[in-house]
Amino acid sequence: MELRQLRYFVTVVQHGSMGKAALELGVVTSALSQQISRLESELSTRLLQRTSSGVVPTDAGLAFWRQAQLALRHIDDAAEAARHARLSGHVSVGLAPTTASVLGLPFMRAMAERYPDVRLRMVESLSGYLASMLNARQIDLAMLFNDEPAQRWTVQPLLDERLFVIGVRSLAGMPDGEGVAMASLAGLPLVLPSGTHGLRALVTSCFHDAKAQPRIVAEVDGLAVLMDAVQGGLGATIQPGAALARTHSDQLASVPLLDERASRPNLLVSLNDDELSPAALAARVVLTDVARTLVREGKWPGATLRVETADDADGDADGAAS
């Protein structure tokens, strides 16, 4: 198997067309098709299915494409590291919008300071989409909220975020004080993410446990627009404290929910260590360090650290030393 065959195959899958892939690669279509056929013969399996509109990967082709992308990235990183006498390469990191608002910039600054030759790609999206991108090997690591371990992933529980009721102080029914129970919010107009959002499922479950029915006046999936609606007085919302990181309004109040389940876990999830490049392994250590520092310094509202195990501490020390 040749390296160029991997590049050819990945390019064909990306374009869904032999002709377009050949144009990008600067080869004739017949030569490209011949290389793909040789690759399929060597693997003894069909990788591409020809259709009237182009080509699509078979199940075997899709599995091979994921690993081929990973192999090519590692080869590119190895070549880059060889050209430089220090850690280089690139790494892709996924953060949900609320997490990115408090963690994104400090993490990017720390990476630029510690590893200036590593090219960082940041992806901001919903937790579910980030999990799908991890499965497809499109990103290396992400902060997710699902507390269930996943196969093929390295999962490190990092912190928990208390949920808050957030709204303008003048909103009718807006609570105040040191905390509020979910059952007391039954009449409060709420602006929440839609039903496909993980946070919405958590909020719905908390209302169910409290034997209360939420009064939802609007559903908004984008954090920026949702917070605009809240600041505009259309209703309150239930979010982690990080949702306030990009909001600078004295009119907003935030009251923590007292219900035991009204918190969400934050897990640092990555591909397995043997699949991660040196740059990605370093980024994982930096992301862990920055998140823990923000919580310890009180810069992550409502967040509490999970208890660090001896293995966690040793891993951080090893990564920092490298």
C-alpha positions as a printed Julia matrix, in Angstrom:
322×3 Matrix{Float64}:
   0.0    0.0     0.0
   1.42   3.37   -1.02
   0.99   6.71    0.7
  -0.3    8.29   -2.5
  -3.06   5.7    -2.68
  -4.3    6.83    0.73
  -4.27  10.46   -0.4
  -6.03   9.57   -3.64
  -8.73   7.6    -1.84
  -9.39  10.29    0.79
  -9.65  12.96   -1.91
 -12.11  10.88   -3.95
 -14.36  10.35   -0.91
 -14.23  14.05   -0.04
 -15.32  15.07   -3.54
 -17.63  12.14   -4.28
 -16.3   12.2    -7.82
 -13.32  10.67   -9.64
 -13.18  13.6   -12.04
 -13.15  16.33   -9.38
 -10.6   14.42   -7.29
  -8.36  13.93  -10.32
  -8.54  17.65  -11.09
  -7.47  18.56   -7.54
  -4.7   15.96   -7.48
  -3.38  16.91  -10.93
  -3.68  13.41  -12.42
  -5.81  11.97  -15.19
  -9.0   10.22  -14.17
  -7.93   6.86  -15.61
  -4.72   6.85  -13.54
  -6.63   7.75  -10.39
  -9.19   5.01  -11.03
  -6.38   2.52  -11.58
  -4.75   3.37   -8.24
  -8.07   2.97   -6.41
  -8.6   -0.41   -8.08
  -5.14  -1.53   -6.99
  -5.92  -0.44   -3.44
  -9.18  -2.41   -3.46
  -7.38  -5.46   -4.83
  -4.73  -5.28   -2.12
  -7.4   -5.02    0.59
  -9.58  -7.65   -1.12
 -12.68  -5.54   -0.6
 -14.74  -2.96   -2.46
 -14.16   0.54   -1.08
 -16.2    2.65   -3.49
 -19.62   2.21   -5.02
 -20.08   3.8    -8.43
 -23.39   5.66   -8.93
 -24.9    7.74  -11.72
 -23.85  10.93   -9.92
 -20.36   9.89   -8.79
 -18.96   7.57   -6.15
 -19.81   6.87   -2.51
 -17.87   4.79    0.03
 -19.11   1.34    0.96
 -19.27   0.4     4.65
 -15.73  -0.94    4.34
 -14.71   2.19    2.45
 -16.12   4.46    5.14
 -14.22   2.6     7.87
 -11.04   2.73    5.78
 -11.55   6.45    5.03
 -11.69   7.31    8.74
  -8.45   5.53    9.48
  -6.78   6.81    6.3
  -7.54  10.41    7.34
  -5.95   9.74   10.7
  -2.87   8.1     9.15
  -2.35  11.0     6.74
  -2.64  13.54    9.54
  -0.02  11.68   11.59
   2.29  11.47    8.58
   1.92  15.2     7.96
   2.59  15.92   11.64
   5.67  13.68   11.61
   7.02  15.49    8.56
   6.37  18.85   10.17
   8.09  17.76   13.39
  11.08  16.57   11.4
  11.38  20.0     9.81
  11.36  21.65   13.19
  13.37  20.67   16.24
  10.36  21.03   18.55
   6.76  19.89   18.82
   4.69  20.89   15.82
   1.77  19.59   13.8
  -1.9   20.38   14.19
  -4.76  19.47   16.5
  -8.54  19.89   16.3
 -10.49  20.65   19.49
 -14.27  20.82   19.88
 -16.12  22.92   22.46
 -19.81  23.56   23.02
 -20.83  27.27   22.84
 -21.15  27.73   26.61
 -17.85  25.98   27.24
 -16.1   27.93   24.5
 -17.24  31.23   26.0
 -15.23  30.63   29.19
 -12.53  28.15   28.1
 -11.84  28.94   24.44
  -9.65  32.04   24.61
  -7.6   31.02   27.7
  -6.9   27.64   26.08
  -5.82  29.19   22.77
  -3.52  31.6    24.59
  -1.96  28.78   26.6
  -1.38  26.69   23.48
   0.21  29.64   21.67
   2.52  30.22   24.62
   3.56  26.61   25.24
   3.51  25.21   21.7
   3.78  28.04   19.18
   4.48  25.66   16.28
   1.28  23.65   16.79
  -1.54  24.79   14.56
  -4.8   24.78   16.49
  -8.22  24.29   14.93
 -11.18  25.16   17.15
 -14.65  23.79   16.42
 -17.66  25.27   18.25
 -20.77  23.09   18.03
 -23.35  21.2    20.07
 -22.06  18.33   22.18
 -23.87  15.7    20.1
 -22.33  16.97   16.86
 -18.88  17.02   18.45
 -19.32  13.38   19.49
 -20.16  12.5    15.88
 -17.07  14.36   14.67
 -14.93  12.39   17.12
 -16.36   9.13   15.8
 -15.51  10.23   12.26
 -11.96  11.22   13.31
 -12.66  14.8    12.22
 -11.5   16.21   15.56
  -9.02  14.9    18.1
 -10.62  15.86   21.4
 -13.63  17.67   22.79
 -15.41  18.68   25.97
 -18.66  16.69   26.1
 -21.52  16.35   28.57
 -22.47  12.68   28.25
 -21.43  10.87   31.42
 -21.52   7.43   29.8
 -18.2    5.94   28.66
 -17.88   5.4    24.91
 -15.93   2.74   23.09
 -12.72   3.79   21.33
 -12.57   6.99   23.38
 -10.45   8.11   26.29
 -12.82   9.8    28.74
 -11.65  11.97   31.63
 -14.37  13.45   33.92
 -13.1   16.95   34.58
 -15.71  19.11   36.29
 -19.4   19.62   37.03
 -21.43  22.76   36.27
 -24.31  23.92   38.44
 -27.33  25.15   36.44
 -28.67  28.68   36.99
 -31.89  30.51   36.33
 -30.85  33.56   34.31
 -33.1   36.5    33.45
 -33.6   40.24   33.73
 -34.34  41.33   37.28
 -37.6   43.0    36.25
 -39.07  39.81   34.72
 -42.26  38.79   36.48
 -41.61  35.7    38.6
 -37.82  35.95   38.36
 -36.43  34.47   41.6
 -33.75  36.05   43.74
 -31.7   34.99   46.74
 -29.04  32.32   47.2
 -30.86  29.57   45.36
 -34.2   28.33   44.05
 -35.88  24.94   43.73
 -37.03  23.75   40.31
 -40.59  23.3    41.58
 -40.79  27.06   42.18
 -40.24  27.84   38.49
 -43.47  26.35   37.13
 -44.95  29.75   36.24
 -41.77  31.44   35.03
 -41.64  32.1    31.26
 -38.63  30.22   29.9
 -36.53  30.42   26.75
 -34.85  27.04   26.32
 -33.04  25.01   23.65
 -35.21  22.65   21.62
 -35.84  19.0    22.47
 -32.83  17.68   20.56
 -30.44  19.62   22.79
 -28.78  17.72   25.65
 -29.32  20.56   28.11
 -33.05  20.59   27.33
 -33.27  16.9    28.18
 -31.56  17.56   31.51
 -33.88  20.47   32.33
 -36.96  18.45   31.38
 -35.81  15.6    33.6
 -35.27  17.97   36.53
 -38.78  19.41   36.12
 -40.18  15.88   36.0
 -38.39  14.96   39.23
 -39.78  18.1    40.84
 -43.31  17.17   39.63
 -43.56  20.55   37.89
 -44.37  21.63   34.36
 -42.17  24.27   32.69
 -43.75  27.26   30.95
 -41.77  27.47   27.71
 -42.4   30.6    25.64
 -39.65  30.11   23.02
 -37.12  27.53   21.86
 -33.73  28.75   20.63
 -30.78  26.49   19.82
 -28.13  29.19   19.32
 -26.61  30.5    22.55
 -26.1   34.06   21.29
 -29.72  34.47   20.11
 -31.03  32.74   23.22
 -29.2   35.17   25.49
 -30.41  38.09   23.34
 -33.97  36.93   23.99
 -33.29  36.69   27.72
 -31.71  40.16   27.85
 -34.68  41.47   25.88
 -37.02  40.31   28.64
 -38.84  37.62   26.64
 -38.23  35.1    29.39
 -35.64  33.59   31.67
 -33.46  30.61   30.78
 -31.78  27.72   32.55
 -28.11  27.43   31.65
 -24.74  26.75   33.25
 -22.97  29.81   34.63
 -20.6   29.85   31.65
 -23.48  31.19   29.53
 -22.89  34.58   31.2
 -19.21  34.78   30.18
 -19.94  36.81   27.02
 -22.77  38.82   28.55
 -22.11  42.17   30.17
 -25.43  43.36   31.52
 -26.2   44.64   35.0
 -29.85  43.9    34.33
 -29.34  40.13   34.38
 -29.67  38.07   37.55
 -28.47  34.49   37.97
 -29.76  32.23   40.71
 -28.39  28.69   41.2
 -30.8   25.78   41.18
 -30.84  23.82   44.42
 -32.02  20.51   42.95
 -29.37  17.82   43.27
 -29.58  16.78   39.6
 -29.45  20.35   38.28
 -25.85  20.09   37.12
 -24.1   18.66   34.11
 -20.78  16.82   33.88
 -17.97  18.1    31.67
 -15.8   15.34   30.26
 -12.6   15.71   28.28
 -13.0   13.11   25.56
 -10.42  12.16   22.96
  -9.45   9.43   20.58
  -7.4    6.66   22.15
  -3.84   7.6    23.03
  -2.34   5.41   20.3
  -4.41   7.32   17.72
  -3.45  10.8    18.92
  -0.52  12.73   17.51
   2.05  14.25   19.91
   0.45  17.65   19.29
  -2.98  16.31   20.29
  -1.59  14.65   23.42
   0.01  17.95   24.42
  -3.2   19.88   23.73
  -5.15  17.51   25.98
  -2.81  18.26   28.87
  -3.02  22.02   28.25
  -6.84  21.94   28.05
  -6.99  20.06   31.35
  -4.6   22.49   33.05
  -6.44  25.58   31.81
  -9.89  24.28   32.79
  -8.74  23.37   36.29
  -7.03  26.74   36.72
 -10.16  28.63   35.67
 -12.25  26.72   38.21
  -9.74  27.12   41.03
  -9.46  30.86   40.38
 -13.25  31.3    40.39
 -13.41  32.24   36.7
 -15.82  29.47   35.73
 -19.18  30.34   37.39
 -20.85  27.4    39.1
 -18.14  24.88   38.21
 -16.58  22.43   40.65
 -13.69  20.1    39.87
 -14.01  16.36   39.97
 -11.65  14.79   42.5
  -8.3   14.16   40.8
  -6.93  10.65   41.04
  -3.26   9.89   41.43
  -3.22   8.7    37.79
  -4.64  12.05   36.64
  -2.0   13.98   38.53
   0.8   11.79   37.22
  -0.49  12.13   33.66
  -0.6   15.92   33.93
   2.91  16.05   35.33
   4.23  13.8    32.56
   2.52  15.89   29.9
   3.75  19.17   31.33
   7.29  17.82   31.55
   7.22  16.9    27.87
